[in-house]
Structures are given as structure tokens and as C-alpha cells.
Amino acid sequence: MTDKADTPPDHLSINPMSPHFDGDLLSRGVGIRFKGEQRTTVEEYCISEGWIKVQAGKARDRKGNPLLIKLSGPVEAWFEDLGDDAPVAKA
């Protein structure tokens, strides 16, 4: 049985202005696999809805924040501090 502390949340963002930001969880390191490929450029994800947000090149909005695009598909997340045998949250 997997412990709640061993699985990442359903929705997480690296933007401190987001309501889904959690610095403590991010400090553990969260690995993301999207459509079977490990991604390191994910800004935000939602496992239950099956999407990630990534930067759209070097484009910025008028406030200087990077523009993000939403990609849909199967998302898996895990904590990197648990190693390779860590439980994986899937959608």
C-alpha cells in the first residue's frame, strides 16, 4: 500500500503565484513522464485531467512571464527522492 506522502499531488505548479504551488513538495524533486517520455521542462501538471503546461519558446507576456501551452495526454508523476522503485501516480 502506498503512503499519501509517497505520491505527488494531482495538480502542482512551479509558479509561486499559482494556488497549486507547494515549495516543500518541489524541493523533494518531482519527476514527470508525459506520453511515455520523461519531461524536465514542465511548468504545471494535472494527472486527473491529463495535461501539462510547458513554455512556448522564448515568448513572454506583458508582465514578463513565459507564455505556456497546454499539452494533453497521459501524465505520470513521482518523487525523485524515493528512487526508481517509487510509486507512480498515473492518469
HTML snippet that shows the backbone in 3Dmol.js (N, CA, C, O; Angstrom):
<script src="https://3Dmol.org/build/3Dmol-min.js"></script>
<div id="view" style="width:600px;height:400px;position:relative"></div>
<script>
const pdb = `
ATOM      1  N   MET A   1       0.841  -1.179   0.000  1.00  0.00           N
ATOM      2  CA  MET A   1       0.000   0.000   0.000  1.00  0.00           C
ATOM      3  C   MET A   1       0.884   1.240   0.000  1.00  0.00           C
ATOM      4  O   MET A   1       1.845   1.318   0.766  1.00  0.00           O
ATOM      5  N   THR A   2       0.571   2.195  -0.841  1.00  0.00           N
ATOM      6  CA  THR A   2       1.390   3.396  -0.930  1.00  0.00           C
ATOM      7  C   THR A   2       0.917   4.433   0.073  1.00  0.00           C
ATOM      8  O   THR A   2      -0.279   4.613   0.298  1.00  0.00           O
ATOM      9  N   ASP A   3       1.870   5.096   0.655  1.00  0.00           N
ATOM     10  CA  ASP A   3       1.583   6.148   1.620  1.00  0.00           C
ATOM     11  C   ASP A   3       1.260   7.436   0.878  1.00  0.00           C
ATOM     12  O   ASP A   3       1.831   7.699  -0.180  1.00  0.00           O
ATOM     13  N   LYS A   4       0.352   8.241   1.418  1.00  0.00           N
ATOM     14  CA  LYS A   4      -0.030   9.511   0.796  1.00  0.00           C
ATOM     15  C   LYS A   4       1.190  10.416   0.628  1.00  0.00           C
ATOM     16  O   LYS A   4       1.261  11.175  -0.339  1.00  0.00           O
ATOM     17  N   ALA A   5       2.143  10.349   1.545  1.00  0.00           N
ATOM     18  CA  ALA A   5       3.349  11.187   1.471  1.00  0.00           C
ATOM     19  C   ALA A   5       4.296  10.720   0.361  1.00  0.00           C
ATOM     20  O   ALA A   5       5.213  11.453  -0.010  1.00  0.00           O
ATOM     21  N   ASP A   6       4.090   9.515  -0.172  1.00  0.00           N
ATOM     22  CA  ASP A   6       4.962   8.980  -1.211  1.00  0.00           C
ATOM     23  C   ASP A   6       4.448   9.243  -2.617  1.00  0.00           C
ATOM     24  O   ASP A   6       5.147   8.941  -3.584  1.00  0.00           O
ATOM     25  N   THR A   7       3.241   9.799  -2.762  1.00  0.00           N
ATOM     26  CA  THR A   7       2.710  10.096  -4.081  1.00  0.00           C
ATOM     27  C   THR A   7       2.547  11.600  -4.240  1.00  0.00           C
ATOM     28  O   THR A   7       2.071  12.271  -3.324  1.00  0.00           O
ATOM     29  N   PRO A   8       2.933  12.134  -5.384  1.00  0.00           N
ATOM     30  CA  PRO A   8       2.794  13.575  -5.616  1.00  0.00           C
ATOM     31  C   PRO A   8       1.324  13.974  -5.717  1.00  0.00           C
ATOM     32  O   PRO A   8       0.467  13.123  -5.957  1.00  0.00           O
ATOM     33  N   PRO A   9       1.029  15.253  -5.537  1.00  0.00           N
ATOM     34  CA  PRO A   9      -0.354  15.705  -5.640  1.00  0.00           C
ATOM     35  C   PRO A   9      -0.863  15.605  -7.076  1.00  0.00           C
ATOM     36  O   PRO A   9      -0.080  15.485  -8.018  1.00  0.00           O
ATOM     37  N   ASP A  10      -2.173  15.655  -7.227  1.00  0.00           N
ATOM     38  CA  ASP A  10      -2.803  15.564  -8.536  1.00  0.00           C
ATOM     39  C   ASP A  10      -2.471  16.775  -9.412  1.00  0.00           C
ATOM     40  O   ASP A  10      -2.370  16.649 -10.632  1.00  0.00           O
ATOM     41  N   HIS A  11      -2.302  17.935  -8.797  1.00  0.00           N
ATOM     42  CA  HIS A  11      -2.077  19.182  -9.543  1.00  0.00           C
ATOM     43  C   HIS A  11      -0.954  19.946  -8.840  1.00  0.00           C
ATOM     44  O   HIS A  11      -1.033  20.193  -7.637  1.00  0.00           O
ATOM     45  N   LEU A  12       0.084  20.320  -9.579  1.00  0.00           N
ATOM     46  CA  LEU A  12       1.221  21.016  -8.985  1.00  0.00           C
ATOM     47  C   LEU A  12       1.808  21.989 -10.006  1.00  0.00           C
ATOM     48  O   LEU A  12       1.847  21.701 -11.202  1.00  0.00           O
ATOM     49  N   SER A  13       2.267  23.149  -9.518  1.00  0.00           N
ATOM     50  CA  SER A  13       2.849  24.181 -10.369  1.00  0.00           C
ATOM     51  C   SER A  13       4.158  24.669  -9.757  1.00  0.00           C
ATOM     52  O   SER A  13       4.326  24.651  -8.538  1.00  0.00           O
ATOM     53  N   ILE A  14       5.093  25.109 -10.620  1.00  0.00           N
ATOM     54  CA  ILE A  14       6.350  25.673 -10.116  1.00  0.00           C
ATOM     55  C   ILE A  14       6.275  27.185  -9.972  1.00  0.00           C
ATOM     56  O   ILE A  14       7.218  27.802  -9.477  1.00  0.00           O
ATOM     57  N   ASN A  15       5.173  27.793 -10.395  1.00  0.00           N
ATOM     58  CA  ASN A  15       4.990  29.243 -10.308  1.00  0.00           C
ATOM     59  C   ASN A  15       4.527  29.623  -8.897  1.00  0.00           C
ATOM     60  O   ASN A  15       3.456  29.184  -8.478  1.00  0.00           O
ATOM     61  N   PRO A  16       5.300  30.424  -8.151  1.00  0.00           N
ATOM     62  CA  PRO A  16       4.914  30.801  -6.784  1.00  0.00           C
ATOM     63  C   PRO A  16       3.603  31.586  -6.704  1.00  0.00           C
ATOM     64  O   PRO A  16       2.992  31.642  -5.637  1.00  0.00           O
ATOM     65  N   MET A  17       3.161  32.189  -7.805  1.00  0.00           N
ATOM     66  CA  MET A  17       1.905  32.938  -7.814  1.00  0.00           C
ATOM     67  C   MET A  17       0.681  32.025  -7.972  1.00  0.00           C
ATOM     68  O   MET A  17      -0.449  32.474  -7.780  1.00  0.00           O
ATOM     69  N   SER A  18       0.892  30.774  -8.313  1.00  0.00           N
ATOM     70  CA  SER A  18      -0.194  29.832  -8.548  1.00  0.00           C
ATOM     71  C   SER A  18      -0.738  29.287  -7.222  1.00  0.00           C
ATOM     72  O   SER A  18       0.027  29.095  -6.277  1.00  0.00           O
ATOM     73  N   PRO A  19      -2.050  29.038  -7.141  1.00  0.00           N
ATOM     74  CA  PRO A  19      -2.603  28.402  -5.940  1.00  0.00           C
ATOM     75  C   PRO A  19      -2.172  26.941  -5.800  1.00  0.00           C
ATOM     76  O   PRO A  19      -2.353  26.344  -4.738  1.00  0.00           O
ATOM     77  N   HIS A  20      -1.603  26.359  -6.864  1.00  0.00           N
ATOM     78  CA  HIS A  20      -1.167  24.962  -6.836  1.00  0.00           C
ATOM     79  C   HIS A  20       0.331  24.828  -6.568  1.00  0.00           C
ATOM     80  O   HIS A  20       0.894  23.749  -6.755  1.00  0.00           O
ATOM     81  N   PHE A  21       0.974  25.889  -6.140  1.00  0.00           N
ATOM     82  CA  PHE A  21       2.404  25.882  -5.819  1.00  0.00           C
ATOM     83  C   PHE A  21       2.615  25.326  -4.418  1.00  0.00           C
ATOM     84  O   PHE A  21       1.881  25.676  -3.493  1.00  0.00           O
ATOM     85  N   ASP A  22       3.614  24.462  -4.256  1.00  0.00           N
ATOM     86  CA  ASP A  22       3.995  23.940  -2.941  1.00  0.00           C
ATOM     87  C   ASP A  22       5.507  23.740  -2.935  1.00  0.00           C
ATOM     88  O   ASP A  22       6.015  22.750  -3.461  1.00  0.00           O
ATOM     89  N   GLY A  23       6.208  24.680  -2.342  1.00  0.00           N
ATOM     90  CA  GLY A  23       7.667  24.657  -2.328  1.00  0.00           C
ATOM     91  C   GLY A  23       8.255  23.447  -1.635  1.00  0.00           C
ATOM     92  O   GLY A  23       9.293  22.941  -2.061  1.00  0.00           O
ATOM     93  N   ASP A  24       7.611  22.966  -0.569  1.00  0.00           N
ATOM     94  CA  ASP A  24       8.122  21.796   0.145  1.00  0.00           C
ATOM     95  C   ASP A  24       8.111  20.556  -0.740  1.00  0.00           C
ATOM     96  O   ASP A  24       9.072  19.787  -0.746  1.00  0.00           O
ATOM     97  N   LEU A  25       7.029  20.363  -1.485  1.00  0.00           N
ATOM     98  CA  LEU A  25       6.956  19.205  -2.378  1.00  0.00           C
ATOM     99  C   LEU A  25       7.947  19.337  -3.531  1.00  0.00           C
ATOM    100  O   LEU A  25       8.573  18.355  -3.930  1.00  0.00           O
ATOM    101  N   LEU A  26       8.089  20.538  -4.061  1.00  0.00           N
ATOM    102  CA  LEU A  26       9.022  20.746  -5.174  1.00  0.00           C
ATOM    103  C   LEU A  26      10.469  20.532  -4.749  1.00  0.00           C
ATOM    104  O   LEU A  26      11.297  20.111  -5.556  1.00  0.00           O
ATOM    105  N   SER A  27      10.778  20.821  -3.485  1.00  0.00           N
ATOM    106  CA  SER A  27      12.151  20.623  -3.006  1.00  0.00           C
ATOM    107  C   SER A  27      12.521  19.138  -2.972  1.00  0.00           C
ATOM    108  O   SER A  27      13.704  18.798  -2.997  1.00  0.00           O
ATOM    109  N   ARG A  28      11.526  18.257  -2.916  1.00  0.00           N
ATOM    110  CA  ARG A  28      11.794  16.813  -2.965  1.00  0.00           C
ATOM    111  C   ARG A  28      12.162  16.361  -4.368  1.00  0.00           C
ATOM    112  O   ARG A  28      12.790  15.316  -4.541  1.00  0.00           O
ATOM    113  N   GLY A  29      11.776  17.137  -5.368  1.00  0.00           N
ATOM    114  CA  GLY A  29      12.005  16.755  -6.764  1.00  0.00           C
ATOM    115  C   GLY A  29      10.847  15.917  -7.266  1.00  0.00           C
ATOM    116  O   GLY A  29      10.563  14.852  -6.719  1.00  0.00           O
ATOM    117  N   VAL A  30      10.185  16.388  -8.294  1.00  0.00           N
ATOM    118  CA  VAL A  30       9.052  15.672  -8.872  1.00  0.00           C
ATOM    119  C   VAL A  30       9.404  15.321 -10.303  1.00  0.00           C
ATOM    120  O   VAL A  30       9.702  16.201 -11.111  1.00  0.00           O
ATOM    121  N   GLY A  31       9.369  14.027 -10.619  1.00  0.00           N
ATOM    122  CA  GLY A  31       9.611  13.563 -11.979  1.00  0.00           C
ATOM    123  C   GLY A  31       8.290  13.468 -12.719  1.00  0.00           C
ATOM    124  O   GLY A  31       7.276  13.077 -12.140  1.00  0.00           O
ATOM    125  N   ILE A  32       8.295  13.825 -14.003  1.00  0.00           N
ATOM    126  CA  ILE A  32       7.095  13.797 -14.827  1.00  0.00           C
ATOM    127  C   ILE A  32       7.368  12.982 -16.090  1.00  0.00           C
ATOM    128  O   ILE A  32       8.369  13.194 -16.775  1.00  0.00           O
ATOM    129  N   ARG A  33       6.472  12.056 -16.385  1.00  0.00           N
ATOM    130  CA  ARG A  33       6.511  11.320 -17.644  1.00  0.00           C
ATOM    131  C   ARG A  33       5.224  11.667 -18.383  1.00  0.00           C
ATOM    132  O   ARG A  33       4.126  11.470 -17.862  1.00  0.00           O
ATOM    133  N   PHE A  34       5.370  12.187 -19.603  1.00  0.00           N
ATOM    134  CA  PHE A  34       4.227  12.596 -20.415  1.00  0.00           C
ATOM    135  C   PHE A  34       4.255  11.824 -21.722  1.00  0.00           C
ATOM    136  O   PHE A  34       5.230  11.892 -22.471  1.00  0.00           O
ATOM    137  N   LYS A  35       3.196  11.097 -21.992  1.00  0.00           N
ATOM    138  CA  LYS A  35       3.100  10.238 -23.189  1.00  0.00           C
ATOM    139  C   LYS A  35       4.279   9.283 -23.275  1.00  0.00           C
ATOM    140  O   LYS A  35       4.810   9.043 -24.359  1.00  0.00           O
ATOM    141  N   GLY A  36       4.691   8.736 -22.130  1.00  0.00           N
ATOM    142  CA  GLY A  36       5.757   7.748 -22.087  1.00  0.00           C
ATOM    143  C   GLY A  36       7.167   8.304 -22.119  1.00  0.00           C
ATOM    144  O   GLY A  36       8.127   7.535 -22.062  1.00  0.00           O
ATOM    145  N   GLU A  37       7.321   9.624 -22.209  1.00  0.00           N
ATOM    146  CA  GLU A  37       8.646  10.244 -22.283  1.00  0.00           C
ATOM    147  C   GLU A  37       8.866  11.131 -21.062  1.00  0.00           C
ATOM    148  O   GLU A  37       8.003  11.937 -20.715  1.00  0.00           O
ATOM    149  N   GLN A  38      10.016  10.986 -20.412  1.00  0.00           N
ATOM    150  CA  GLN A  38      10.316  11.811 -19.244  1.00  0.00           C
ATOM    151  C   GLN A  38      10.555  13.246 -19.679  1.00  0.00           C
ATOM    152  O   GLN A  38      11.318  13.500 -20.610  1.00  0.00           O
ATOM    153  N   ARG A  39       9.892  14.199 -18.994  1.00  0.00           N
ATOM    154  CA  ARG A  39       9.996  15.624 -19.335  1.00  0.00           C
ATOM    155  C   ARG A  39      10.606  16.388 -18.168  1.00  0.00           C
ATOM    156  O   ARG A  39      10.283  16.128 -17.009  1.00  0.00           O
ATOM    157  N   THR A  40      11.487  17.327 -18.478  1.00  0.00           N
ATOM    158  CA  THR A  40      12.112  18.149 -17.444  1.00  0.00           C
ATOM    159  C   THR A  40      11.708  19.613 -17.551  1.00  0.00           C
ATOM    160  O   THR A  40      12.140  20.427 -16.735  1.00  0.00           O
ATOM    161  N   THR A  41      10.890  19.965 -18.537  1.00  0.00           N
ATOM    162  CA  THR A  41      10.525  21.352 -18.779  1.00  0.00           C
ATOM    163  C   THR A  41       9.083  21.668 -18.394  1.00  0.00           C
ATOM    164  O   THR A  41       8.527  22.660 -18.865  1.00  0.00           O
ATOM    165  N   VAL A  42       8.478  20.858 -17.561  1.00  0.00           N
ATOM    166  CA  VAL A  42       7.071  21.033 -17.198  1.00  0.00           C
ATOM    167  C   VAL A  42       6.931  22.146 -16.158  1.00  0.00           C
ATOM    168  O   VAL A  42       7.604  22.126 -15.128  1.00  0.00           O
ATOM    169  N   GLU A  43       6.064  23.106 -16.429  1.00  0.00           N
ATOM    170  CA  GLU A  43       5.785  24.217 -15.513  1.00  0.00           C
ATOM    171  C   GLU A  43       4.634  23.863 -14.560  1.00  0.00           C
ATOM    172  O   GLU A  43       4.629  24.286 -13.404  1.00  0.00           O
ATOM    173  N   GLU A  44       3.668  23.092 -15.047  1.00  0.00           N
ATOM    174  CA  GLU A  44       2.484  22.737 -14.255  1.00  0.00           C
ATOM    175  C   GLU A  44       1.917  21.450 -14.835  1.00  0.00           C
ATOM    176  O   GLU A  44       2.053  21.194 -16.031  1.00  0.00           O
ATOM    177  N   TYR A  45       1.277  20.635 -13.989  1.00  0.00           N
ATOM    178  CA  TYR A  45       0.656  19.408 -14.478  1.00  0.00           C
ATOM    179  C   TYR A  45      -0.612  19.114 -13.696  1.00  0.00           C
ATOM    180  O   TYR A  45      -0.801  19.601 -12.582  1.00  0.00           O
ATOM    181  N   CYS A  46      -1.477  18.310 -14.301  1.00  0.00           N
ATOM    182  CA  CYS A  46      -2.664  17.781 -13.628  1.00  0.00           C
ATOM    183  C   CYS A  46      -2.832  16.339 -14.092  1.00  0.00           C
ATOM    184  O   CYS A  46      -3.075  16.082 -15.271  1.00  0.00           O
ATOM    185  N   ILE A  47      -2.703  15.407 -13.163  1.00  0.00           N
ATOM    186  CA  ILE A  47      -2.766  13.991 -13.505  1.00  0.00           C
ATOM    187  C   ILE A  47      -4.185  13.578 -13.871  1.00  0.00           C
ATOM    188  O   ILE A  47      -4.385  12.907 -14.883  1.00  0.00           O
ATOM    189  N   SER A  48      -5.178  13.966 -13.065  1.00  0.00           N
ATOM    190  CA  SER A  48      -6.549  13.514 -13.291  1.00  0.00           C
ATOM    191  C   SER A  48      -7.140  14.049 -14.593  1.00  0.00           C
ATOM    192  O   SER A  48      -7.944  13.368 -15.229  1.00  0.00           O
ATOM    193  N   GLU A  49      -6.757  15.248 -14.994  1.00  0.00           N
ATOM    194  CA  GLU A  49      -7.275  15.819 -16.235  1.00  0.00           C
ATOM    195  C   GLU A  49      -6.383  15.485 -17.429  1.00  0.00           C
ATOM    196  O   GLU A  49      -6.789  15.694 -18.572  1.00  0.00           O
ATOM    197  N   GLY A  50      -5.178  14.971 -17.189  1.00  0.00           N
ATOM    198  CA  GLY A  50      -4.281  14.519 -18.249  1.00  0.00           C
ATOM    199  C   GLY A  50      -3.688  15.627 -19.089  1.00  0.00           C
ATOM    200  O   GLY A  50      -3.826  15.615 -20.312  1.00  0.00           O
ATOM    201  N   TRP A  51      -3.024  16.593 -18.454  1.00  0.00           N
ATOM    202  CA  TRP A  51      -2.358  17.662 -19.193  1.00  0.00           C
ATOM    203  C   TRP A  51      -1.143  18.172 -18.456  1.00  0.00           C
ATOM    204  O   TRP A  51      -1.008  18.008 -17.244  1.00  0.00           O
ATOM    205  N   ILE A  52      -0.249  18.805 -19.231  1.00  0.00           N
ATOM    206  CA  ILE A  52       0.904  19.518 -18.682  1.00  0.00           C
ATOM    207  C   ILE A  52       0.957  20.876 -19.360  1.00  0.00           C
ATOM    208  O   ILE A  52       0.389  21.067 -20.435  1.00  0.00           O
ATOM    209  N   LYS A  53       1.644  21.819 -18.725  1.00  0.00           N
ATOM    210  CA  LYS A  53       1.903  23.119 -19.336  1.00  0.00           C
ATOM    211  C   LYS A  53       3.412  23.296 -19.432  1.00  0.00           C
ATOM    212  O   LYS A  53       4.146  23.075 -18.468  1.00  0.00           O
ATOM    213  N   VAL A  54       3.859  23.703 -20.624  1.00  0.00           N
ATOM    214  CA  VAL A  54       5.280  23.942 -20.881  1.00  0.00           C
ATOM    215  C   VAL A  54       5.445  25.310 -21.528  1.00  0.00           C
ATOM    216  O   VAL A  54       4.487  25.858 -22.073  1.00  0.00           O
ATOM    217  N   GLN A  55       6.645  25.860 -21.471  1.00  0.00           N
ATOM    218  CA  GLN A  55       6.913  27.165 -22.071  1.00  0.00           C
ATOM    219  C   GLN A  55       6.812  27.088 -23.592  1.00  0.00           C
ATOM    220  O   GLN A  55       7.209  26.100 -24.209  1.00  0.00           O
ATOM    221  N   ALA A  56       6.269  28.159 -24.182  1.00  0.00           N
ATOM    222  CA  ALA A  56       6.142  28.259 -25.635  1.00  0.00           C
ATOM    223  C   ALA A  56       7.332  29.050 -26.171  1.00  0.00           C
ATOM    224  O   ALA A  56       7.197  30.228 -26.499  1.00  0.00           O
ATOM    225  N   GLY A  57       8.472  28.421 -26.259  1.00  0.00           N
ATOM    226  CA  GLY A  57       9.682  29.084 -26.754  1.00  0.00           C
ATOM    227  C   GLY A  57      10.162  30.169 -25.799  1.00  0.00           C
ATOM    228  O   GLY A  57      10.134  29.996 -24.580  1.00  0.00           O
ATOM    229  N   LYS A  58      10.602  31.288 -26.364  1.00  0.00           N
ATOM    230  CA  LYS A  58      11.103  32.394 -25.553  1.00  0.00           C
ATOM    231  C   LYS A  58      10.070  33.503 -25.397  1.00  0.00           C
ATOM    232  O   LYS A  58      10.387  34.575 -24.882  1.00  0.00           O
ATOM    233  N   ALA A  59       8.842  33.258 -25.834  1.00  0.00           N
ATOM    234  CA  ALA A  59       7.790  34.278 -25.787  1.00  0.00           C
ATOM    235  C   ALA A  59       7.431  34.623 -24.342  1.00  0.00           C
ATOM    236  O   ALA A  59       7.396  33.752 -23.473  1.00  0.00           O
ATOM    237  N   ARG A  60       7.167  35.904 -24.103  1.00  0.00           N
ATOM    238  CA  ARG A  60       6.790  36.399 -22.782  1.00  0.00           C
ATOM    239  C   ARG A  60       5.505  37.210 -22.889  1.00  0.00           C
ATOM    240  O   ARG A  60       5.215  37.787 -23.937  1.00  0.00           O
ATOM    241  N   ASP A  61       4.737  37.252 -21.806  1.00  0.00           N
ATOM    242  CA  ASP A  61       3.556  38.110 -21.788  1.00  0.00           C
ATOM    243  C   ASP A  61       3.972  39.520 -21.367  1.00  0.00           C
ATOM    244  O   ASP A  61       5.154  39.776 -21.141  1.00  0.00           O
ATOM    245  N   ARG A  62       3.009  40.427 -21.264  1.00  0.00           N
ATOM    246  CA  ARG A  62       3.354  41.823 -20.975  1.00  0.00           C
ATOM    247  C   ARG A  62       3.885  42.044 -19.562  1.00  0.00           C
ATOM    248  O   ARG A  62       4.434  43.105 -19.266  1.00  0.00           O
ATOM    249  N   LYS A  63       3.727  41.054 -18.692  1.00  0.00           N
ATOM    250  CA  LYS A  63       4.262  41.146 -17.332  1.00  0.00           C
ATOM    251  C   LYS A  63       5.614  40.452 -17.204  1.00  0.00           C
ATOM    252  O   LYS A  63       6.197  40.420 -16.120  1.00  0.00           O
ATOM    253  N   GLY A  64       6.113  39.899 -18.305  1.00  0.00           N
ATOM    254  CA  GLY A  64       7.420  39.258 -18.297  1.00  0.00           C
ATOM    255  C   GLY A  64       7.396  37.778 -17.978  1.00  0.00           C
ATOM    256  O   GLY A  64       8.453  37.151 -17.901  1.00  0.00           O
ATOM    257  N   ASN A  65       6.212  37.199 -17.789  1.00  0.00           N
ATOM    258  CA  ASN A  65       6.094  35.768 -17.512  1.00  0.00           C
ATOM    259  C   ASN A  65       6.130  34.983 -18.818  1.00  0.00           C
ATOM    260  O   ASN A  65       5.654  35.468 -19.845  1.00  0.00           O
ATOM    261  N   PRO A  66       6.690  33.778 -18.789  1.00  0.00           N
ATOM    262  CA  PRO A  66       6.725  32.985 -20.022  1.00  0.00           C
ATOM    263  C   PRO A  66       5.316  32.571 -20.449  1.00  0.00           C
ATOM    264  O   PRO A  66       4.464  32.279 -19.611  1.00  0.00           O
ATOM    265  N   LEU A  67       5.084  32.552 -21.768  1.00  0.00           N
ATOM    266  CA  LEU A  67       3.825  32.044 -22.286  1.00  0.00           C
ATOM    267  C   LEU A  67       3.860  30.522 -22.204  1.00  0.00           C
ATOM    268  O   LEU A  67       4.881  29.901 -22.500  1.00  0.00           O
ATOM    269  N   LEU A  68       2.753  29.934 -21.807  1.00  0.00           N
ATOM    270  CA  LEU A  68       2.672  28.486 -21.635  1.00  0.00           C
ATOM    271  C   LEU A  68       1.671  27.898 -22.612  1.00  0.00           C
ATOM    272  O   LEU A  68       0.668  28.526 -22.950  1.00  0.00           O
ATOM    273  N   ILE A  69       1.958  26.679 -23.063  1.00  0.00           N
ATOM    274  CA  ILE A  69       0.992  25.940 -23.863  1.00  0.00           C
ATOM    275  C   ILE A  69       0.600  24.688 -23.097  1.00  0.00           C
ATOM    276  O   ILE A  69       1.403  24.112 -22.363  1.00  0.00           O
ATOM    277  N   LYS A  70      -0.641  24.281 -23.279  1.00  0.00           N
ATOM    278  CA  LYS A  70      -1.181  23.116 -22.584  1.00  0.00           C
ATOM    279  C   LYS A  70      -1.178  21.930 -23.544  1.00  0.00           C
ATOM    280  O   LYS A  70      -1.740  22.005 -24.637  1.00  0.00           O
ATOM    281  N   LEU A  71      -0.548  20.846 -23.132  1.00  0.00           N
ATOM    282  CA  LEU A  71      -0.486  19.626 -23.924  1.00  0.00           C
ATOM    283  C   LEU A  71      -1.293  18.548 -23.221  1.00  0.00           C
ATOM    284  O   LEU A  71      -1.156  18.363 -22.012  1.00  0.00           O
ATOM    285  N   SER A  72      -2.130  17.839 -23.958  1.00  0.00           N
ATOM    286  CA  SER A  72      -2.980  16.802 -23.376  1.00  0.00           C
ATOM    287  C   SER A  72      -2.421  15.422 -23.661  1.00  0.00           C
ATOM    288  O   SER A  72      -1.883  15.160 -24.736  1.00  0.00           O
ATOM    289  N   GLY A  73      -2.557  14.545 -22.677  1.00  0.00           N
ATOM    290  CA  GLY A  73      -2.095  13.171 -22.817  1.00  0.00           C
ATOM    291  C   GLY A  73      -1.910  12.542 -21.453  1.00  0.00           C
ATOM    292  O   GLY A  73      -2.121  13.200 -20.435  1.00  0.00           O
ATOM    293  N   PRO A  74      -1.516  11.272 -21.416  1.00  0.00           N
ATOM    294  CA  PRO A  74      -1.312  10.592 -20.132  1.00  0.00           C
ATOM    295  C   PRO A  74      -0.118  11.178 -19.377  1.00  0.00           C
ATOM    296  O   PRO A  74       0.953  11.387 -19.948  1.00  0.00           O
ATOM    297  N   VAL A  75      -0.320  11.438 -18.086  1.00  0.00           N
ATOM    298  CA  VAL A  75       0.698  12.048 -17.230  1.00  0.00           C
ATOM    299  C   VAL A  75       0.992  11.119 -16.062  1.00  0.00           C
ATOM    300  O   VAL A  75       0.067  10.610 -15.429  1.00  0.00           O
ATOM    301  N   GLU A  76       2.258  10.895 -15.771  1.00  0.00           N
ATOM    302  CA  GLU A  76       2.692  10.138 -14.596  1.00  0.00           C
ATOM    303  C   GLU A  76       3.628  11.028 -13.791  1.00  0.00           C
ATOM    304  O   GLU A  76       4.428  11.769 -14.364  1.00  0.00           O
ATOM    305  N   ALA A  77       3.533  10.960 -12.455  1.00  0.00           N
ATOM    306  CA  ALA A  77       4.394  11.774 -11.593  1.00  0.00           C
ATOM    307  C   ALA A  77       4.924  10.926 -10.441  1.00  0.00           C
ATOM    308  O   ALA A  77       4.257   9.998  -9.984  1.00  0.00           O
ATOM    309  N   TRP A  78       6.130  11.253  -9.977  1.00  0.00           N
ATOM    310  CA  TRP A  78       6.735  10.562  -8.840  1.00  0.00           C
ATOM    311  C   TRP A  78       7.710  11.507  -8.158  1.00  0.00           C
ATOM    312  O   TRP A  78       8.165  12.486  -8.749  1.00  0.00           O
ATOM    313  N   PHE A  79       8.020  11.198  -6.910  1.00  0.00           N
ATOM    314  CA  PHE A  79       9.033  11.959  -6.185  1.00  0.00           C
ATOM    315  C   PHE A  79      10.392  11.357  -6.492  1.00  0.00           C
ATOM    316  O   PHE A  79      10.586  10.149  -6.355  1.00  0.00           O
ATOM    317  N   GLU A  80      11.333  12.194  -6.905  1.00  0.00           N
ATOM    318  CA  GLU A  80      12.657  11.710  -7.281  1.00  0.00           C
ATOM    319  C   GLU A  80      13.494  11.298  -6.082  1.00  0.00           C
ATOM    320  O   GLU A  80      14.438  10.523  -6.240  1.00  0.00           O
ATOM    321  N   ASP A  81      13.179  11.792  -4.884  1.00  0.00           N
ATOM    322  CA  ASP A  81      13.968  11.421  -3.709  1.00  0.00           C
ATOM    323  C   ASP A  81      13.671  10.004  -3.231  1.00  0.00           C
ATOM    324  O   ASP A  81      14.346   9.511  -2.327  1.00  0.00           O
ATOM    325  N   LEU A  82      12.674   9.337  -3.816  1.00  0.00           N
ATOM    326  CA  LEU A  82      12.340   7.971  -3.432  1.00  0.00           C
ATOM    327  C   LEU A  82      13.070   6.935  -4.274  1.00  0.00           C
ATOM    328  O   LEU A  82      13.064   5.752  -3.932  1.00  0.00           O
ATOM    329  N   GLY A  83      13.695   7.353  -5.360  1.00  0.00           N
ATOM    330  CA  GLY A  83      14.449   6.435  -6.215  1.00  0.00           C
ATOM    331  C   GLY A  83      13.589   5.838  -7.309  1.00  0.00           C
ATOM    332  O   GLY A  83      12.454   6.265  -7.525  1.00  0.00           O
ATOM    333  N   ASP A  84      14.147   4.827  -8.012  1.00  0.00           N
ATOM    334  CA  ASP A  84      13.476   4.217  -9.153  1.00  0.00           C
ATOM    335  C   ASP A  84      12.320   3.321  -8.763  1.00  0.00           C
ATOM    336  O   ASP A  84      11.416   3.109  -9.571  1.00  0.00           O
ATOM    337  N   ASP A  85      12.316   2.784  -7.545  1.00  0.00           N
ATOM    338  CA  ASP A  85      11.235   1.882  -7.133  1.00  0.00           C
ATOM    339  C   ASP A  85      10.076   2.635  -6.489  1.00  0.00           C
ATOM    340  O   ASP A  85       9.260   2.041  -5.784  1.00  0.00           O
ATOM    341  N   ALA A  86      10.006   3.932  -6.732  1.00  0.00           N
ATOM    342  CA  ALA A  86       8.973   4.780  -6.138  1.00  0.00           C
ATOM    343  C   ALA A  86       7.617   4.510  -6.772  1.00  0.00           C
ATOM    344  O   ALA A  86       7.538   4.173  -7.953  1.00  0.00           O
ATOM    345  N   PRO A  87       6.544   4.658  -5.988  1.00  0.00           N
ATOM    346  CA  PRO A  87       5.207   4.523  -6.557  1.00  0.00           C
ATOM    347  C   PRO A  87       4.944   5.673  -7.528  1.00  0.00           C
ATOM    348  O   PRO A  87       5.379   6.801  -7.298  1.00  0.00           O
ATOM    349  N   VAL A  88       4.242   5.381  -8.595  1.00  0.00           N
ATOM    350  CA  VAL A  88       3.972   6.373  -9.636  1.00  0.00           C
ATOM    351  C   VAL A  88       2.482   6.675  -9.666  1.00  0.00           C
ATOM    352  O   VAL A  88       1.653   5.766  -9.695  1.00  0.00           O
ATOM    353  N   ALA A  89       2.151   7.964  -9.659  1.00  0.00           N
ATOM    354  CA  ALA A  89       0.758   8.383  -9.816  1.00  0.00           C
ATOM    355  C   ALA A  89       0.475   8.486 -11.301  1.00  0.00           C
ATOM    356  O   ALA A  89       1.207   9.155 -12.030  1.00  0.00           O
ATOM    357  N   LYS A  90      -0.598   7.818 -11.763  1.00  0.00           N
ATOM    358  CA  LYS A  90      -0.930   7.786 -13.185  1.00  0.00           C
ATOM    359  C   LYS A  90      -2.342   8.278 -13.411  1.00  0.00           C
ATOM    360  O   LYS A  90      -3.186   8.261 -12.515  1.00  0.00           O
ATOM    361  N   ALA A  91      -2.575   8.718 -14.644  1.00  0.00           N
ATOM    362  CA  ALA A  91      -3.928   9.068 -15.069  1.00  0.00           C
ATOM    363  C   ALA A  91      -4.339   8.163 -16.190  1.00  0.00           C
ATOM    364  O   ALA A  91      -5.451   8.283 -16.704  1.00  0.00           O
TER     365      ALA A  91
END
`;
const viewer = $3Dmol.createViewer("view");
viewer.addModel(pdb, "pdb");
viewer.setStyle({}, {cartoon: {color: "spectrum"}});
viewer.zoomTo();
viewer.render();
</script>
